[in-house]
């Protein structure tokens, strides 16, 4: 839409509520896809309106009927129009994504934070490990650094490494490390999985690696195609990186430690490939699936099997 068309479309809109309703209508008309922080047109519209107006995430009902100034109407309309014309996820438009109650900087160099792993961090990975004994944590495939930084916040006495193969991702992660003043606690490492981490061992290894299989990659909605393919695609079955993580984790896990990995829809393929392995598939109060946990003892017990399937 041109600026003139935008002006014509919203000339009769006055209140915050008017713009939320208009945004919902346009989003539904365009058939947008959600899943980057919201799951419906209303939540998406109100989030963008609130962001454009510099309002808190939770707005009182009475505020919805306040009138906007001309400059405010222009700012709100511009953001809403970008969402349904570009089909770009809202966090890329605002360059902000919330994870574990923390606002992270994001752009199209990194995957948008949305992992259910946030719940595990908020619970300090209990009952699977005693928080008091955690001294070292690895966030493998750190992306924006959200998991590493949230872990550092949850375990303030621990040392956290955030590793990623992507220079671009690490540049974004560095922005977030500085934003939360975590330079002394979080170290960012350019590494192809464990390749640059020789000699380092961890009480918790957590990873949200690329795990989208070829079939799902081919059918991704437009919104997901704005995200870096490097952070999504993981071979025919979605297991290319996961199998390497399973095999190499033995050299980096401390006794009594845990490995937590998100594999999403590739859960079924992993279970079929490794039926002998007693993966613990975690449940989440706020929804989500496809995240397994293994103990250090299990990782060592099945190390040879992991080597064979990876070969």
Steps between C-alpha positions, in 0.01 A plus 500: 500500500620849417496774767194647330317168508591455867365845583175424320462162671543633853360855469193415708691310771556695818545282808747232594209254487419610143851417383504162676173408330623625161825310537315179591277534195795556266697213652209260462436623146865435409500156664807570712680222685592540866735318734771753584366614834126503425255252354210719384418825320383690810816440704716580198317825428494625856869418546596705195272788596640508853857488371442785255355712782772406755243348732553210745413149386190494722268792434200589717165463327416870537813597309371327187249781444751786518544702180829502314678804363565530127863395538399204718244386244765514230749295705244235592362468147849470352590208731171316445524540122855364496381190684238399244678619186848367574381196702799557723469369858415771750824464701702584189290813452550610861848347534390366836403155627415399856650186657490408870347842564799677343491719185764388249620681192434296183528549128504274196846367582356280775207274576225672698502373863196286577628174649314324784846461654415831669282307746789273594726797563236671715481181708881475516478163319352342811447221590763377256794673665574680826534870415755558778752269336484657153825680423523475120239514223528472122240640263581325173373677186441811706359723223385824662653386830161490671543156660856571613406836652183367664706215650753752631215694660356183657840370615689817599798308640555292187721553196306481172633440150290584195628326187393545140648444155352822361698825520175689446324324785789565736492869408136512608575296813774749589245782485285313751790409728583869521134597540471288813855576621596132493853541360662358814275195516419409138770414246409478132696247294497443125481124475358235269314325779777381739794552263645805680412384851772243556568443869187683617248310709159603623240414762224593253518480123188650343439538130234619261681397181370495143258206484253563215486209256487535123124450476422768758754738344319471168167595658607786728264800507632829359562638848751226580689558176624830640700303757852377412490159333821411684305513827220274373600236243653177628490244220242248377386390848592815691764313700832599341616715790318315776686174432833681519399663827404164648832343398730784604324601824680225691825695478342815643250393766593502869412204724144554620435742218210511255454549126183676381434523126204627299414296189140610436319296238810283451420324828336208321796449266741504794297245696480272196875523446592447866221292662742365762577841646280604796445859394298700753258710294415804707154649554429872511224693670494768230513257209778361288644160419801317362755577772693211653722464802779250561728469802878486476484135594263422215713695254800286589297178506377549145811673365596213270148481360505874431829454317358225283184685393699813428750316280 
